[in-house]
Amino acid sequence: MNLMNVKGTYDYMPKDMKIRNDILDVLRKNFEKYGYLPLETPTLNYYELLSYKYSDDAEILSEIYRLTDQGERDLGLRYDLTVPFCKVVGLTKDLSLPFRRYEIGKVFRNGPVKAGRTREFYQCDVDVVGIDNRFIEAEQILMAINTYKELGINVVVKYNNRKLMSGLIELAGIPKDKIDSVIGIIDKLEKVSSNELSDMLKNIGISDNHITKLFNLFEKELD
């Protein structure tokens, strides 16, 4: 038998873990300073839960580690921390709102392995439910900036609005049932060329005309 790690997974020795733990301590301290509470959710979930918000051709579904237990339940390993958090909110009937939580934990994706992309990695989520205004978003941006400053990292914060993105895609004439898939591809905008992006959109059935309209909308500046 050859002793080896599964591709895309790594052993982290004490020196590396000491650095990681120091970083996590800074994160936890700053999150709790803003009133966020720690939460831990299961790594193992029902596949139906992990896949419910995506169309059948969404790329993320092909990256879920899917398995069956001895009771023949259809299960999967979590690929992010957002879906399990939504489950907690839905299950906890006596949840006191607003509810602020942070979670730091491992997630898994059965995707291609390359520089900066592994199959087992940590994610860090900070969310609040029960507050319907933009002030919380401004607070979280400030929290992120202050946290990075304490870590000695200079950052540029970019604000992404899914509703705005969905509106632009719809304005380009792309059918609503394709929006989730298109957003998944658009997320790669800074990682691949425009030609590669165009090919990906064509592969899910988006016409050349709609692709051109979408790219033209992305080139417009908001005054």
C-alpha angles and dihedrals in degrees: 000000000000115000106225143134123251109262110272095026128098144189113237114209125215094267091056093041091053090057092046093049091050089053092047090051090056091048094049092046093052095044092051091046087064092049101262118145128214119256132182123198131186120275090214117067141163110275090228089061093049094048104035099102097047133080117240093259096051111129094226091065090063089055098054115110097231123193144159124230128213089275089056092245116161104240141164142188114253115259094194140005098244100077094049089049091053088052091054091051091049095047099043103078095176094050110146111230136252089045118189119191141166127196130188116188149124122284130185134220127180094212137122115301117230141135109319094005123094133165095239119041145141125264127191119205129183117186143157130202126195100043116100106192144080095251091083091055091052089049092052092049090052090047091052093049092049091047093052090047091056089050090052094244123136110215142178112219117217120194117220122192116192093196091056091047092049090049092053092049091050091046089057088061097253114148117257093238089063097051097094092049092047092050089052089055095042088056086071091058095114094041104053137037123265090250091055090047091050091051091051091052091049090051091062093048103267112148125234090246093055092045091054092049091049094050090048090054091051090054093057118101122226111229 
